[in-house]
Amino acid sequence: MSIGTVTDLYTRRESEARSYCRAFPVSFNKAQNATLFDDEGREYTDFLAGCSSLNYGHNDPDMKAALIDHISRDGVTHGLDMHTDAKEAFLKTFERVILEPRGMDHKVMFTGPTGTNAVEAAMKLARKTTGRDTIIAFTNGFHGMTMGALAATGNAGKRAGAGTPLQGIVRMPYEGAMEGVDSLAMIRAMLENPSSGIDAPAAFLIEPVQGEGGLNAASAEFLQGLQELAHEHGILVIMDDIQAGIGRTGPFFSFEEMGIKPDLIPLAKSLSGMGLPMAALLIRPDLDVWKPAEHNGTFRGNNHAFVTARVALEKFWADDAFQKQTEAKGKLLTERLARMAEMVPGATLKGRGMMQGIDVGSGDLAADICATCFKHGLIIETSGAHDEVVKVLAPLTIPQEQFVKGLDILENAVRANIGTHQIAAE
């Protein structure tokens, strides 16, 4: 089917809410690790990876084999929250491979299937356990599209879809969000001033690295300071590790080497390992005060996701080899992006690990860079308040040679478009 025919179909029948397909107007029909194939047989290197839902690449062979085996033997597909062999195997593995080695005793709550469901559960539980309503979120934060999570999201375009007031949130500046402003000192001053107008908060809700907000990365000092403030004021810390976690910045949790212990940790995206819908909330045990069915979701028992998630944990996290490989790729990414940033006047390097990009200072320039990349077989997108950050989210499993070739395409696109934009400016 020609792309014109396909585009006509989606224009006629699919909602105007569609987004990524507008930048990549082809029909994909196959995927392997970091490579996508369209229906005309063209190959693309994937630097989007399901917006970090495919940290282990497309169709990992071990996960695929385990899932096929589960389906072939009529394994449970949908189990609500009933006990199943697939859920039991996942929980045992998660406990043994992730929680125990890190000294974490968090309970695991399976929510609805997406990240916003895990965030909603965290916000609800924080309010329930503290008896407080206000949650402090941060500038440029993105936490989801359902109403509570959307209230905590900063992006005006996303918030505009609500159609009703978004409440219960006080916004504070993320680290480095305001030039010359010590964000932590400002938050402390507001909390300690009885006339600041801020009611005692239930929780801080923060991303260690802001994915959609422009790859702003919080330092260990900032997150430690926030945790100290939380302890002083009886505030819980919700660490939204949905996009930055599951190895994206190196370790399994993006914050685990920073000396902090969050109370509530929403997880999703690459948790299932294979792009299947799965989300969870890790809960400090004394906070797990839910009554049966007080918070639930029809699709919280995706057994197919339990199967692939277990394999991902066993394959990639039983030792530190995968983390070391990811960290090495992250260093290469830093070096290459720093070189590209030097080409663009005023450009800066953003993010950390395999969650990095360059702020080129212009949404138009960033869009043109990504469009040029697509013409040369590279799928890559933007983020930031003005879509001014070209954002690399390659699968962590991408072969080194393919990773370098993808970065070469990106570098050539930066070079070509900065020349064009300079001419236009003149």
C-alpha positions in Angstrom: 0.0 0.0 0.0 1.4 3.4 -0.9 2.2 5.9 1.8 -0.3 8.3 0.3 -3.1 5.8 0.7 -2.0 5.0 4.2 -1.8 8.6 5.2 -5.3 9.2 3.7 -6.7 6.4 5.8 -5.3 7.8 9.1 -6.3 11.3 8.1 -9.8 10.1 7.4 -10.3 7.7 10.4 -7.8 8.3 13.2 -8.1 11.1 15.8 -6.3 14.4 15.4 -4.5 13.5 18.6 -2.0 11.4 16.7 1.5 12.9 16.9 4.6 10.9 16.2 3.3 9.5 12.9 3.1 13.1 11.6 6.9 13.3 11.8 7.5 9.8 10.4 4.9 9.3 7.6 5.7 5.7 6.7 4.1 2.4 7.6 6.4 0.2 9.7 5.9 -3.5 9.5 8.9 -5.1 11.3 11.4 -4.3 14.0 14.6 -5.9 15.4 16.6 -4.5 18.3 17.4 -0.9 17.2 16.1 -1.2 13.6 12.7 -0.5 12.1 11.6 -1.6 8.6 8.9 0.1 6.6 6.6 -1.7 4.1 8.8 -0.7 1.3 11.8 -2.5 2.9 13.7 0.6 4.0 15.6 0.3 7.3 15.7 3.0 10.0 17.8 3.2 13.1 15.5 3.9 16.1 16.7 6.7 18.4 13.2 7.0 19.9 12.7 3.5 21.2 9.1 3.9 22.1 10.0 7.0 24.1 12.2 4.8 26.4 9.7 1.9 26.4 12.1 -0.2 24.4 15.3 0.1 26.4 16.2 -3.5 25.4 15.3 -2.9 21.8 12.5 -4.4 19.6 11.7 -8.1 19.9 14.4 -9.3 22.2 14.7 -13.0 21.2 14.7 -14.4 24.8 11.6 -12.4 25.8 9.9 -13.3 22.5 10.6 -17.0 23.0 9.3 -17.0 26.6 6.2 -15.1 25.5 5.5 -17.5 22.6 5.9 -20.5 25.0 3.5 -18.9 27.5 0.9 -18.3 24.8 1.4 -21.7 23.3 0.7 -23.5 26.5 -2.5 -21.4 27.1 -0.9 -19.4 29.9 -3.1 -16.9 31.6 -3.4 -13.6 29.6 -5.6 -11.5 31.8 -5.7 -12.1 35.5 -6.9 -8.9 37.2 -4.9 -9.1 40.4 -5.4 -12.9 40.9 -2.4 -15.1 41.7 -0.8 -16.5 38.6 2.4 -18.4 37.9 3.6 -15.5 35.7 3.1 -12.9 38.3 4.7 -15.0 41.0 7.8 -15.6 38.9 8.1 -11.8 38.1 7.7 -10.8 41.8 10.3 -13.4 43.0 12.7 -12.2 40.3 12.1 -8.5 41.0 12.7 -9.1 44.7 15.8 -11.2 44.2 17.5 -9.2 41.4 16.4 -5.6 42.0 15.1 -4.9 45.5 17.2 -7.1 47.8 20.6 -6.1 46.3 19.7 -2.5 46.7 18.5 -2.8 50.3 14.9 -1.9 49.3 11.9 -3.3 51.1 9.2 -1.5 49.0 5.9 -3.2 48.3 5.0 -3.6 44.6 1.6 -2.3 43.5 0.4 -3.1 40.0 -1.7 -0.3 38.7 -3.3 0.3 35.3 -1.0 -0.3 32.3 0.6 3.1 31.8 2.9 5.5 33.6 0.1 8.0 34.3 -1.7 5.3 36.3 1.3 4.7 38.5 1.6 8.5 39.1 -2.1 8.8 39.9 -1.8 6.0 42.5 1.3 7.7 44.1 -0.4 11.0 44.4 -3.6 9.5 45.8 -1.6 7.4 48.4 0.5 10.4 49.4 -2.7 12.4 50.1 -4.3 9.5 51.9 -1.4 8.7 54.2 -0.5 12.3 55.1 -4.0 13.8 55.2 -2.7 16.7 53.1 -3.9 17.8 49.7 -1.1 19.9 48.1 1.6 18.2 46.0 4.7 20.1 45.0 5.6 19.5 41.3 8.3 21.2 39.3 8.7 23.4 36.2 9.0 21.5 33.0 7.8 18.3 34.7 5.8 15.7 32.7 3.9 13.0 34.6 1.1 11.9 32.4 -2.2 12.8 30.8 -4.9 11.8 33.2 -6.2 14.6 35.4 -4.2 14.3 38.5 -0.9 13.6 36.7 -1.8 16.3 34.2 -2.2 18.8 37.0 1.4 18.0 38.0 2.6 18.4 34.3 4.0 21.8 33.4 3.6 21.8 29.6 0.9 24.3 28.6 0.0 22.4 25.4 -0.7 19.2 27.3 -2.6 21.0 30.1 -4.8 22.8 27.6 -6.5 19.5 26.7 -8.0 19.2 30.2 -10.9 21.5 29.6 -11.3 22.1 33.3 -9.2 23.6 36.1 -6.3 21.5 37.3 -5.9 21.6 41.0 -4.0 20.4 44.0 -0.5 21.3 42.7 2.0 24.0 43.7 4.8 24.5 41.2 8.4 25.1 42.2 11.5 25.7 40.0 13.4 22.6 39.0 17.2 22.7 39.7 18.6 25.3 37.3 15.2 26.3 35.9 15.7 30.0 36.8 19.0 31.8 36.2 20.5 33.0 39.4 17.9 31.3 41.6 18.9 28.6 44.1 15.8 26.4 43.7 16.4 24.4 46.9 16.8 27.5 49.0 13.7 29.0 47.5 11.7 25.9 48.3 13.0 25.8 51.8 12.1 29.5 52.3 8.6 28.9 51.0 8.0 25.9 53.3 9.3 27.7 56.4 7.4 30.9 55.8 3.9 30.6 57.4 2.7 33.4 55.1 4.0 31.9 51.9 0.5 30.7 51.1 1.6 27.1 50.6 -0.4 24.6 52.6 1.7 21.7 54.1 2.4 19.5 51.1 1.7 15.8 51.0 4.6 15.1 48.6 7.3 16.3 46.3 6.7 14.8 42.8 9.9 14.9 40.7 11.7 13.3 37.8 15.5 12.7 38.3 15.9 13.5 34.6 13.0 15.4 32.9 12.3 13.5 29.7 9.7 15.6 28.0 10.7 18.8 29.7 14.0 19.1 28.0 16.4 16.5 29.6 17.1 18.6 32.6 19.0 16.5 35.1 18.9 17.0 38.8 22.1 16.6 40.7 22.6 14.3 43.7 23.0 17.4 45.9 19.6 18.7 44.8 17.8 15.5 45.3 19.4 14.9 48.7 18.5 18.4 49.8 14.9 17.8 48.7 14.8 14.6 50.7 16.1 16.4 53.8 13.4 19.0 53.4 10.8 16.2 53.0 12.0 14.6 56.3 11.9 18.0 58.1 8.4 18.8 57.0 6.7 15.4 56.9 6.6 15.4 53.1 6.8 12.2 51.0 9.1 11.9 48.0 7.6 10.5 44.8 10.4 9.8 42.4 8.9 9.5 39.0 11.4 7.1 37.3 9.1 6.1 34.4 11.3 7.4 31.6 14.7 7.8 33.3 14.6 4.4 35.0 15.1 0.7 34.0 18.7 1.4 33.0 18.2 4.4 30.8 20.9 6.4 32.7 23.0 3.4 33.7 21.8 1.8 36.9 18.3 0.2 37.1 17.0 3.2 39.0 18.3 6.6 37.8 18.7 7.8 41.4 20.1 4.7 43.1 23.7 6.0 43.3 22.7 9.4 44.7 22.2 8.4 48.3 18.4 8.9 48.4 15.5 6.6 49.4 12.2 7.7 47.8 9.0 6.8 49.5 7.1 6.1 46.3 8.5 5.2 42.9 6.3 5.0 39.8 7.6 2.7 37.1 6.4 1.9 33.6 7.7 2.2 30.0 10.5 -0.4 29.9 9.4 -2.3 32.9 7.8 -5.0 30.8 11.0 -5.3 28.8 9.3 -5.7 25.4 7.1 -2.7 25.1 4.0 -4.4 26.5 1.8 -2.3 28.8 2.9 -2.6 32.4 3.1 -0.1 35.3 3.8 -0.4 38.9 4.2 1.7 42.0 6.9 0.8 44.6 5.6 1.7 48.1 7.5 2.1 51.3 5.9 -0.7 53.4 4.4 1.5 56.2 2.6 3.6 53.5 0.8 0.6 52.0 -2.5 1.3 53.7 -4.8 0.6 50.8 -8.0 -1.3 51.6 -8.8 -4.1 49.2 -9.8 -2.7 45.8 -9.5 0.9 47.0 -7.4 1.5 44.0 -7.5 -0.9 41.1 -7.5 -1.2 37.3 -8.9 -3.8 34.9 -5.6 -4.3 33.1 -3.2 -4.4 36.1 -2.8 -8.1 35.6 -1.1 -8.3 32.2 0.5 -11.7 32.4 2.2 -11.4 29.1 4.1 -8.4 30.5 5.0 -10.3 33.6 6.6 -13.0 31.5 8.8 -10.7 29.4 9.6 -8.5 32.4 10.9 -11.5 34.3 13.2 -12.5 31.4 14.5 -8.9 31.1 15.5 -8.9 34.8 17.2 -12.2 34.6 19.0 -11.4 31.3 20.2 -7.9 31.9 20.3 -7.3 35.7 21.6 -10.5 37.3 25.1 -8.9 37.3 26.5 -5.5 36.4 27.7 -6.2 32.9 24.7 -4.6 31.2 25.0 -1.5 33.3 28.7 -1.1 32.5 27.9 -1.5 28.8 25.2 1.2 29.0 27.5 3.5 30.9 30.2 3.1 28.2 27.7 4.0 25.5 26.6 7.0 27.6 30.1 8.3 27.7 30.4 7.9 23.9 27.1 9.7 23.5 28.3 12.6 25.7 31.5 13.0 23.6 29.6 13.0 20.3 26.8 15.3 21.4 29.4 17.7 23.0 31.1 17.9 19.6 27.8 18.6 17.8 26.9 21.3 20.4 30.1 23.1 19.4 28.7 23.5 15.9 25.6 25.5 17.1 26.1 28.9 18.7 24.8 28.8 22.3 23.9 25.1 22.2 24.2 23.1 25.4 24.4 19.4 26.3 21.5 18.1 28.3 20.7 14.9 30.3 22.9 12.0 31.4 23.6 8.4 30.5 21.7 7.2 27.5 19.2 9.9 28.0 20.9 12.9 26.5 20.5 15.5 23.8 21.5 19.0 22.7 19.5 22.1 23.3 20.0 24.0 20.0 18.0 27.0 21.2 15.3 26.8 18.5 12.3 24.5 18.0 12.4 25.1 14.3 16.1 24.2 14.1 15.6 21.1 16.2 12.6 20.0 14.0 14.6 20.5 10.9 17.5 18.4 12.3 15.1 15.6 13.1 13.4 15.8 9.7 16.8 15.6 8.0 17.7 12.6 10.1 14.5 10.8 9.1 15.3 11.4 5.4 18.6 9.6 6.0 17.1 6.7 8.0 17.2 7.8 11.6 14.2 8.1 13.9 14.7 10.8 16.5 12.5 13.4 18.2 12.6 16.6 20.2 11.7 17.6 23.8 11.7 20.8 25.9 9.3 23.7 26.5 9.8 24.9 22.9 10.8 21.5 21.4 14.3 22.9 21.2 16.2 19.8 22.5 17.2 17.1 20.0 16.8 14.0 22.2 18.6 10.7 21.8 16.8 7.7 23.3 18.5 4.8 21.5 17.8 1.3 22.7 20.5 0.4 25.3 21.1 -2.8 23.4 22.0 -1.0 20.1 25.1 -2.5 18.5 28.1 -0.2 18.8 28.6 0.1 15.0 24.9 1.0 14.5 25.0 3.5 17.3 28.0 5.3 15.8 26.4 5.3 12.4 23.2 6.8 13.9 25.3 9.5 15.6 27.0 10.2 12.3 23.6 10.8 10.7 22.7 13.1 13.5 26.0 15.0 13.3 25.6 15.5 9.6 22.0 16.7 10.1 23.2 19.3 12.7 25.9 20.5 10.3 23.6 20.8 7.3 20.8 22.6 9.2 22.9 25.0 11.2 24.3 26.2 7.8 20.8 26.6 6.4 19.5 28.5 9.5 22.6 30.8 9.5 21.9 31.7 5.9 18.2 32.3 6.6 19.1 34.5 9.6 21.4 36.6 7.4 
